[in-house]
Amino acid sequence: MNTITLTPGQLSLSQLYDVWRHPVQLRLDASAIDGINASVACVNDIVAEGRTAYGINTGFGLLAQTRIADEDLQNLQRSLVLSHAAGVGDPLDDAMVRLIMVLKINSLARGFSGIRLSVIEALIALVNAGVYPLIPAKGSVGASG
């Protein structure tokens, strides 16, 4: 089984083709970790300092100007996930889902999302174990981010 070291922004077309054709083992390049941790620290600072930042402590879309109370922030994030958990149609095949997961992991590993390293590592572990979510062919446009 091919092992791919994920260095954010460095996935080649041939590597993506390998991911689509065959199960792979992923490894996160150590160079990504500082950026991921810095992004998490930035989110933590925003919350600790009481600053307003879209999607961290505001509503979404038309509610972007609505500040969410600190005690409701965890529920905000949970509600966001649940609001996008909809889809119809036949499930995508494992090859396509694996490719989607690798692209998402590589994007998150760039260190611009504020996502914790442990979440990225959990996604990598799922790919490495061949565990893929069921993704309907048609879903929410909002879930594409």
C-alpha positions in Angstrom: 0.0 0.0 0.0 1.3 3.4 -1.0 2.1 5.9 1.8 1.6 9.6 1.1 3.1 12.2 3.3 0.8 15.2 3.4 2.7 18.4 3.1 0.0 21.1 2.7 -0.2 22.5 -0.8 2.1 19.8 -2.2 -0.3 17.0 -3.4 0.5 16.1 -7.0 -2.0 15.0 -9.6 -0.3 11.6 -9.6 -0.7 11.3 -5.8 -4.4 12.2 -6.1 -4.8 9.6 -8.8 -3.2 7.0 -6.5 -5.6 8.0 -3.7 -8.6 7.6 -6.1 -7.4 4.2 -7.5 -6.2 2.5 -4.3 -6.4 2.7 -0.5 -3.4 4.6 0.8 -1.7 5.3 4.1 -1.4 8.9 5.1 1.2 10.6 7.2 1.2 14.3 8.1 4.4 16.1 7.5 5.8 17.6 10.7 6.2 20.9 8.9 2.4 21.4 9.0 2.1 21.1 12.8 3.3 24.6 13.8 0.8 26.2 11.4 -2.1 24.1 12.6 -1.3 24.9 16.3 -0.9 28.6 15.5 -4.3 28.7 13.9 -5.8 27.0 17.0 -4.1 29.6 19.2 -5.5 32.4 17.1 -9.1 31.1 17.5 -8.5 30.6 21.3 -7.1 34.2 21.5 -10.2 35.6 19.7 -12.5 33.9 22.1 -10.4 34.7 25.2 -10.2 38.4 24.2 -13.9 38.6 23.4 -13.3 39.7 19.9 -16.0 39.0 17.2 -15.0 36.7 14.3 -17.4 35.3 11.7 -18.2 31.6 12.4 -16.4 31.5 15.7 -18.8 33.6 17.7 -21.3 34.9 15.2 -24.1 33.4 13.3 -23.7 32.4 9.6 -25.1 33.9 6.4 -27.8 36.4 7.1 -27.0 36.1 10.8 -23.3 37.0 10.4 -23.8 40.2 12.3 -25.4 38.4 15.3 -23.0 37.8 18.1 -23.4 34.5 19.9 -23.0 34.4 23.7 -19.9 32.6 25.0 -22.0 30.0 26.7 -23.7 29.1 23.4 -20.5 28.7 21.3 -20.2 24.9 21.6 -23.9 24.6 20.6 -23.3 26.9 17.6 -20.6 24.6 16.3 -22.7 21.5 16.9 -25.7 23.1 15.2 -23.6 24.1 12.2 -22.6 20.5 11.6 -26.1 19.2 12.1 -27.6 21.9 9.7 -25.4 20.5 6.9 -26.0 16.8 7.6 -28.4 16.4 4.8 -28.2 14.7 1.4 -30.0 12.7 -1.2 -29.1 10.3 -3.9 -26.9 7.2 -4.2 -23.8 7.2 -2.0 -20.5 8.1 -3.5 -18.2 5.1 -4.0 -15.3 4.6 -1.6 -12.7 5.8 -4.1 -14.4 9.2 -4.4 -15.0 9.5 -0.7 -11.4 8.6 0.0 -10.3 11.3 -2.4 -12.6 13.9 -0.8 -11.2 13.0 2.6 -7.6 13.4 1.5 -8.3 16.7 -0.2 -10.1 18.0 3.0 -7.3 16.7 5.3 -4.7 18.4 3.1 -6.7 21.7 3.1 -7.2 21.6 6.9 -3.5 20.9 7.4 -2.6 24.2 5.8 -3.4 25.8 9.2 -6.0 28.4 8.2 -9.1 26.9 9.7 -8.4 26.8 13.4 -9.1 23.1 13.6 -7.2 21.1 16.2 -4.4 18.8 15.2 -6.2 15.9 17.0 -9.1 16.3 14.5 -6.8 16.1 11.5 -5.1 13.1 13.1 -8.4 11.4 13.6 -9.4 11.9 9.9 -6.0 10.5 8.9 -6.6 7.5 11.1 -10.0 6.9 9.4 -8.4 7.0 5.9 -5.6 4.7 7.1 -8.1 2.2 8.5 -10.2 2.3 5.3 -13.2 3.7 7.2 -15.1 6.1 5.0 -18.3 8.0 5.7 -21.4 7.5 3.6 -21.7 10.6 1.5 -24.9 11.1 -0.6 -24.3 12.2 -4.2 -26.2 15.4 -3.6 -25.8 17.5 -0.4 -25.9 20.9 1.0 -23.9 23.6 -0.9 -23.0 25.0 2.5 -21.4 21.8 3.5 -18.8 22.2 0.7 -16.6 24.6 2.7 
